[in-house]
Every structure is written in structure tokens, then in C-alpha cells.
Amino acid sequence: MLYSFLIQLRLEEDATAREALIVTERQENEVTKKTLTEALDQIEELVKEVECANHSVHQFQDSIQRYCIIAVVYGT
């Protein structure tokens, strides 16, 4: 009887420990998800900034090309 009680007690302790571990892992998982979401948002913002910079570079290149054409035509 005592042996059975000790086994039952041990099983309950193991279950409690597992439940605590699961709670901890879920909390860590939520933190990881939040961090990942924030990182993805930041990457998205950086991609937009790069696209905007590329657009500005293309506009500048077009302006330089037009200037060069005008300079050749008018000999300046």
C-alpha cells in the first residue's frame, strides 16, 4: 500500500513538473513569436525604404542622362 502511494505521489510530481515545463515553453514560444513578428515588421519597413531609395536613384540617373543628352546637343 505504501509503495502504491509513493508511486502515485511520484506520478503526480512528474505530471506537475511536466505541466510547469509546458507552461514555460508556451511562454517562451509566445515571446519568440512576438520577437519574430517585430523582426518581420522591421524587415518589411527596411525593404520599403530600399525600394524608395532605388526609385530615387533611378530618377537621379534619368536626370543625369537627360542632362548629358542636352549637354551633347547644345555643346555645353
Secondary structure, DSSP 8 states (H G I E B T S, - for coil): -HHHHHHHHHHHHHHHHHHHHHHHHHHHHHHHHHHHHHHHHHHHHHHHHHHHHHHHHHHHHHHHHHHHHHHHHHT-
